Amino acid sequence: MSQPNIDFMMTMTKDFLNEKIDEIAYTLDFPYELEKRYKKMHKEDDDYAELIYECLYEEGICLFDDLSDSEFKKLIRKQYNYIKQIAKEGFY
């Protein structure tokens, strides 16, 4: 099944981790894109959409102001890898 909106959010995160997007652009653009695509993401895959929201937004980007640049990147990498692992292994 096609998941263009979920793929977009994960690619955006991967681009940040690979330094194709800077930290400021990522922390500003990710919430905007998430809000714009959230309903479509749920239609693509409920569990995956919730995982992205919780792990990358609530437990990631929302903590940006409380972390150093390196701590923030390390956290986003950890959350991204966790999501990829869950998606690969399955949600159940």
C-alpha positions, -999 to +999 in steps of 0.1 A: +000+000+000+012+035-009+021+057+021+033+090+005+026+112+035+042+088+060+071+084+037+074+122+034+077+126+072+102+098+076+123+111+046+123+146+061+136+131+094+162+111+075+173+142+056+177+160+089+198+132+103+219+132+071+224+170+074+204+177+043+181+199+064+193+221+092+180+219+127+160+251+126+143+242+093+135+207+106+120+219+139+098+244+122+088+224+091+081+191+107+052+203+129+037+222+099+040+192+076+027+169+103-004+190+109-010+193+071-007+156+065-019+140+097-054+129+085-040+115+053-013+097+073-040+080+094-058+068+063-025+053+051-017+035+084-032+044+118-004+028+139+024+043+119+009+078+120+005+076+158+040+063+162+054+093+142+033+117+161+043+104+195+079+095+189+091+122+166+068+151+176+058+147+212+089+129+224+113+145+200+107+180+185+087+192+215+119+187+236+141+208+212+144+238+235+155+216+265+184+199+247+217+208+232+221+204+194+239+171+198+214+158+223+185+167+201+200+150+171+208+119+191+173+118+204+157+122+169+181+094+156+170+071+184+133+078+178+137+074+140+155+041+144+128+029+168+100+037+144+119+020+115+124-011+136+087-012+146+076-007+110+099-035+098+089-060+125+053-051+126+031-033+150+017-064+167 
